[in-house]
């Protein structure tokens, strides 16, 4: 399962959000979204390396990637105690779906430490 390049994601997003509606994309917005998609690709690649190193089946990549993306999204919106509460609820949700706690903790640490 390959990771789509940031350029591809940016182009697809631009067409969906702007060109299909006949709008122009400002250079500032394009730069901001380019950075977001580049970080997203880096995060996914890092999580996949963690999963490969542990020996997780590729069929389980999607839920673990979803955890990483969900926590990453929370870090952009919240901080402090509110962030911690929301991360704990995300962890509980995915533990309820029978994902391995140690792997979830590694992904959480990776996202929070920004090691991607």
C-alpha positions, 0 to 999 in steps of 0.5 A: 500500500503506497503513500500518495505524494503530497503534490498529488493530494494537493492537486486533487484537493485544489480541483475539488475545493476550487476549480470545480466551483470556479474559484481561484486558490490564493498562493497563501492557501496553496502554501499552507495546504502544501505544508499540511499534505507534506506533513500528512505524507511524512506521518503516514510513512513514519507510522508505516515504518513503525508497523513494519518494524513491529511486524503488523499485518498490512491488513491492519495498517488502515486502522492504525493509520487512522489513529495517527491521523485522528490524533494529529488532527486533534493536536492542530485544534487543541492543547493542554488538558483538553488535548489529553482528554480527547486523545484518551477518548480516541485511544479508548475508542480504538482499544475498544476495536481490539487494536494493540495498546502498545502499538497505539502508544507508539503511534501516539508518542510519534505524533505528539513528539512530532517525529515525522 
